[in-house]
Amino acid sequence: MAKRREAEQEMSFEDAIAKLESVVDALEGGQLTLEESLKLFEQGMALRAVCEAKLEQAETAIKALLETSPGVVSEVDFEAEDA
Protein backbone atom coordinates (compact mmCIF):
# COMPACT_ATOMS: atom_id res chain seq x y z
CA MET A 1 0.00 0.00 0.00
CA ALA A 2 2.82 2.41 0.86
CA LYS A 3 4.55 1.66 -2.44
CA ARG A 4 1.37 2.53 -4.36
CA ARG A 5 1.08 5.87 -2.53
CA GLU A 6 4.73 6.65 -3.29
CA ALA A 7 4.12 5.80 -6.96
CA GLU A 8 1.04 8.03 -6.98
CA GLN A 9 3.07 10.91 -5.56
CA GLU A 10 5.55 10.51 -8.42
CA MET A 11 2.82 10.62 -11.10
CA SER A 12 2.43 13.62 -13.32
CA PHE A 13 -0.75 15.62 -12.90
CA GLU A 14 -1.99 14.38 -16.25
CA ASP A 15 -1.42 10.72 -15.34
CA ALA A 16 -3.05 11.15 -11.94
CA ILE A 17 -6.14 12.87 -13.35
CA ALA A 18 -6.49 10.22 -16.07
CA LYS A 19 -6.29 7.44 -13.47
CA LEU A 20 -8.77 9.30 -11.26
CA GLU A 21 -11.18 9.55 -14.19
CA SER A 22 -10.94 5.79 -14.75
CA VAL A 23 -11.63 5.18 -11.04
CA VAL A 24 -14.71 7.42 -11.22
CA ASP A 25 -15.92 5.63 -14.35
CA ALA A 26 -15.56 2.25 -12.64
CA LEU A 27 -17.40 3.45 -9.54
CA GLU A 28 -20.20 4.98 -11.60
CA GLY A 29 -20.52 1.76 -13.61
CA GLY A 30 -22.18 0.08 -10.66
CA GLN A 31 -20.71 -3.36 -11.42
CA LEU A 32 -18.35 -3.56 -8.43
CA THR A 33 -18.81 -5.27 -5.13
CA LEU A 34 -18.94 -3.12 -2.01
CA GLU A 35 -15.41 -4.18 -1.12
CA GLU A 36 -14.10 -3.30 -4.60
CA SER A 37 -15.94 0.03 -4.49
CA LEU A 38 -14.41 0.94 -1.13
CA LYS A 39 -10.94 0.04 -2.36
CA LEU A 40 -11.38 2.15 -5.51
CA PHE A 41 -12.87 5.01 -3.50
CA GLU A 42 -9.79 5.02 -1.28
CA GLN A 43 -7.55 5.02 -4.36
CA GLY A 44 -9.59 7.85 -5.85
CA MET A 45 -9.22 9.96 -2.72
CA ALA A 46 -5.46 9.43 -2.77
CA LEU A 47 -5.34 10.44 -6.43
CA ARG A 48 -7.45 13.51 -5.69
CA ALA A 49 -4.91 14.51 -3.04
CA VAL A 50 -2.07 14.05 -5.55
CA CYS A 51 -3.86 16.22 -8.11
CA GLU A 52 -4.61 18.89 -5.52
CA ALA A 53 -0.98 18.96 -4.38
CA LYS A 54 0.26 19.26 -7.98
CA LEU A 55 -2.14 22.16 -8.61
CA GLU A 56 -1.00 23.90 -5.42
CA GLN A 57 2.64 23.49 -6.53
CA ALA A 58 1.80 25.01 -9.88
CA GLU A 59 -0.02 27.92 -8.24
CA THR A 60 2.97 28.57 -5.99
CA ALA A 61 5.32 28.52 -8.97
CA ILE A 62 3.10 30.92 -10.92
CA LYS A 63 2.89 33.33 -7.98
CA ALA A 64 6.68 33.25 -7.69
CA LEU A 65 6.99 34.11 -11.37
CA LEU A 66 4.57 37.00 -10.98
CA GLU A 67 6.57 38.54 -8.16
CA THR A 68 7.37 42.09 -9.25
CA SER A 69 9.58 43.16 -6.37
CA PRO A 70 10.82 41.51 -3.18
CA GLY A 71 7.84 40.54 -1.08
CA VAL A 72 5.21 41.88 -3.50
CA VAL A 73 3.16 39.46 -5.55
CA SER A 74 0.76 40.50 -8.27
CA GLU A 75 -2.03 37.99 -8.61
CA VAL A 76 -3.64 37.69 -12.01
CA ASP A 77 -6.95 35.94 -12.62
CA PHE A 78 -6.67 33.10 -15.09
CA GLU A 79 -9.25 33.34 -17.83
CA ALA A 80 -9.82 30.86 -20.61
CA GLU A 81 -9.11 32.43 -23.95
CA ASP A 82 -11.69 31.93 -26.65
CA ALA A 83 -10.12 29.98 -29.48
C-alpha positions, 0 to 999 in steps of 0.5 A: 500500500505504501509503495502505491502511494509513493508511486502516486506521488511521483505521477504527473498531474496528467497521469493522476487525473487520467487514473482518477477519471478511470476510477470514477468511471468504474465506480459509476458503472455500478458493477463492483462489489462493495469491497471493490468500491471501497478500495477504488474510492480510497484510491480515488481519494489518494489520487485527488490529493495528488492532483490537488498537491500538484495544482497547489505546486503550480499555483505557488510557482506561478505566484513566484513568477509574478513577483514584481519586487521583493515581497510583492506578488501580483495575482492575475486571474486566469481566464480561458481564452476563446479559441 
